[in-house]
Amino acid sequence: MEQGGQGQGGQGEVLKRGFSLRLVFSLAFAFVSPIAGMYAIFGIAFMIAGPAFW
């Protein structure tokens, strides 16, 4: 008789782990986005204020 949704051997559900292309792309996007944003802010500020911004 099974109780608690466990199969034979008393093991519960098995989680599948792995890297998919979608996961790798989302991690890369999350890492690169703030860096690109900082470059954009720096470039705009440098164009507006000139060398005084540095």
Summary of the structure (lengths in Angstrom):
residues: 54
radius of gyration: 24.7
end to end distance: 72.8
largest distance: 77.1
contacts: 78
relative contact order: 0.07
helix: 67%
strand: 0%
